[in-house]
């Protein structure tokens, strides 16, 4: 099996060393480079074409958000996993909209980094539970009819599946919550993605967050 090639981006050398140590010896994961600025991240991502870039959001010069947007604009075969502090929750939705595939908090990197890298590398979205709660809190707001239009195409059950997918639950976990099989959940997900013209789970997550569905589901 081909190893997931990872590029580490953080302006603190000590943080990069810690991330590298966490990934050292992890089967199927290889750190191919590390840089300390957004500008270097874009340049190296284009040259090395890693599978996953672990991207700090707050850096001098070009920040992680702008770097992610540039990597996505270049059409590189690279997924960006944002590395955030709790105080950066206001950047999480813009990060996903810029083309990021997920985010974890620095405080949970020691337990979540490996899983998060594997999840985004296979094309899914990874949402750190703690950061997701902050995101829900910050984006819990009324939705108007215009914003609801994309979701109007979905059934109530499809909305439930979309919301739970956005919260990071697996098909089996969603099935257990809804009292249906994991296979049925996957059928609902395929159907709603077809209705919405989406192709990846990360797109589902961005839609759910943008439309306020995640916040509404958490408040229910």
N, C-alpha and C positions, 0 to 999 in steps of 0.2 A: 504494500500500500504506500502511495506517495505521501511523504510528510507534508504537513501544513507549514508553509513558509511564512514566518512572522517577522514583521518590522516593528520595533519598539520606538515610540516617539514621546519624549518627555524632556523638559528642559533641565531636570535635576538628574545628574549622573547617578546619585545614590538610588533614586527611584528606579532608574533603568537597570541598575545592577540588581536590585531586588527582584524586579520582574524577570530578568534573565535567569536568576537563581531559581525562581519558582518554576520556570519552564525547563530548566536543565534536566536532561535525562527523561523527560516526559515522552513516552512513545508516540510517534506520529507527529511530533511538533519540532520544528527546527527554527531557531532565531537566526535570521540571515542578515540582520543589520540593526543599528540603533542610531538615532539622531536626536538633536535637542531643539530643533525649530520646525515650524510648519513649512517653511520654504524648502528645507532639506528633506522633509517628509515627502513632499510632492515630487521632488527631483529623484529621490531614491526609489519611491514607489514606481515611477515610470521606468527606471532603469532595471530594478530587480523584479518587478511584478510579483510581489508577495501575495499569498492567499489572504492574509489578514494583517491589517495595520492596527496596532494598539495605540490609540491616539489620545494624548493629554489634551484637554480643552483649553486650559489657560497657559499660554506661553508668550514670551515677548515677541514682538513682530507679528508675523502671521500666526493667528491662533489656530486651534484644532478645528474649529468650525469652518473657517475659510479654506484650510488645507483639505478637509474632507470634501468640500464643494468642488475644489479643483481636481481632486483625484477622481471623483464621480464624473466630472465633465469630460475627462480624458478617456472615459470608457474603459478604464483598466479592469482586468479580472481580479479585482481586489475588494475585499470587504473591510469596512472600517468599524472598529469597536472602540467606542469612546470611553475614556477613563476619567471619571469626574470626582470632584469633592461634593459633599452634601450641599454646600452653599451655591453650587452651580446649576441647581435644578431648573432655572429659567432657560438654560441653554439646551435642555434635553430634547424638547420637541423640535426646535430649529435644527438640531444635530441630525435627527432622523429625516427631516425634510430635506436636508442638504445631501442626503444619500448614505448616511450612516446606517449600519445594520444592528446596532445595539449599544448598550452602555452598562458599565459596572462602576461602582464607587471604589475609590482607592482603599477604603477601609475594609472592603470585602474581597479585594483582589487575591488575598492569600488562599481563600477557599473557593472563589468563583472563576478565576481567570482561565484556568484550563478548560473548564466546561464551556465558558462563554466563547472562547476561541473556536472550539469544536462546533458549537452550534452555528455561529455566523459563517464558518467556513463551508458548511453544507447548504448555505443559502437561507437559513432560518434567522429569525430575529431573537436576540437575547436581551431581556429586561431584568436588570437587578431589582429584586423585590423592594429593597429599601428606597432606591431611586424612583421606582415606579410609584410608590406611595406619595413621594414628594411631588411627582409630576401630576398625579391625580389631584392633589391638594391645590396646586398652583393653577390648574386648568379646569377646575370645577366651576363651570359658568353656564348660563342659559344658552340654548342653541336656538337660532331662528330657523324659519322654514327653508330659507335658501340653503343653509348649511346642511339641512337634513335631506336634501334631495338625493344624494347618492345612496343613503341608507334606506330610502323609501322603497327601493327595489327589493329589499330583503324581507324575509319572513321574520317573525319574532324569534323563532329558534335559530335562524341563521345569524341574527344579531347577537344572540347569546354566545354562539360559537365564535363569532368574530371578537367579541369582548374578551372572552376567556383566552382565546389565542393571543390577543394583544397583551394579556397579563402574564403570558409565558407558560401556560399550562399545556401539557402534552395531550394528544388525542385521548389516551387512556384516562388521564385525570379529568378531562372535560366530560368524557362519557360517564364517569363515576358520579360527577356532580349533577349531570342532567338525567341520569338514569337510562342511558342508551349505550350502545357498544362503541368502542373506539373506531371501528370501521364505519359506523354510521356517522360519527363526528367527521371523519375524513370526507365522506360523501357530501355532508353539508358544507364543509370548507371548500371543496372543489366547486360545488354549485355556486356558492356566494362569490368566489373568485372569478368564475366565469361571468356572472351577472355584472360584476364591477370592472371587468376587464383587467384584472390583476394577475401576476404570474409568480410572485414570491411572497413568502410569509412576512418578510420585512415590509412589503408594501401594504399588507393588511394592517400591520401595527401602526404604520404612519397614518393610514386612513382613520383607524379607530381613534387615535389620539387627536388628529386634526378635527374630527367631527364631534369630539367630546363624548364618544360612546364609552370609553374606558372610565371616565369620570362618572358618567351616569350610572354605569353598571356597579361601580364601587359604592355609590351612594344608595343604591336600591336595597 
